[in-house]
């Protein structure tokens, strides 16, 4: 759990079963009893949907750590395997 006051660009959050990447954060101080707000611009990881959210600085959010893998990509593997199949059929 990460306090909203400690959010940083590039972090991943889980909000309502969706994963969001933080694109930008701004901390707005409040006057008097109002208190401050953390304004975050988020992008949903799967769909790319952009979202603006405001959090109280003391609000706890579910931070997620993702494992990054270097891959060659499914498309390049598919293309190379299909070329092998077509070349083996013609010989």
N, C-alpha and C positions, 0 to 999 in steps of 0.2 A: 504494500500500500504506500502510495506516494502522496504527500500533501500537495495541494494545487499550487502553493507558493513556490514549490521546487520543480515545477514543470520546465522542461527544456526542449528546444527544437530537435526533432529527430526521434524523440521517445515514442514508444507505442503504448497506447492505452486500450483497455477493454471497457467499453461502455455499452450496456444492454446487449451483451452477447456479440458485439461487433468490435473489430479491431480498427483503431484509428491511429494514424501517424500525425504527430504534431508538426505543423508547418511553421507556426509563429506563435509567440506568447507575448502578452503585454500585461504589466501589473499596474492597476489603477488604484491610487490611494483614495480613500473616502474622507469626507469632511465630518468631523464630530463623531456622532454615534453610528453613522452609516457604515463605516468599515470599508475595506478595500475589496477589489474584485480582480480576478485573473481572467483575462480574455484570451482564449486560445482558438487558433484557426486549425481545423483538423481535416484530414482526408481519410475516408474509409478505404481500407487496404484492398478489399476485393473489387468494389465497384468504382472507386475513384471519386465518390460523392464528396463534395466539399461541405463543411459544416463549421459554423461559428458557435462556440459555447462560452458561457461565463460561469466561473466557479468561485466560491468563497475561498480565501487563502487557506483556511484550516480544513477544508473538505478533503477527505482521503479518496484517492482514485486508484484503480487497479492497474498498476504498471506491468507490462509484459516484456520479457526478453525473448527475442527470436533468434534461432540459430540460422546463420546464413551459410549457404553451400554454394560453391562454385560449380556450375554445371555447364555442359556444352550446349544444352538446350534440346528439347525434344525434336524440334524441327530439323536441326542439322543432323541428328542421329537418324531420323526418319528418311531424310533425303539421301543420306549416304547408304542406308540399307536398301532403299528402293533402287538406287543405281546399281548396287551389287547384284540385286535380283535380276534386273533387266539385262545386265551385261552377261550374267551366267546363262540366261535363257537363249541369248542370241549366239552363243558359242557352241 
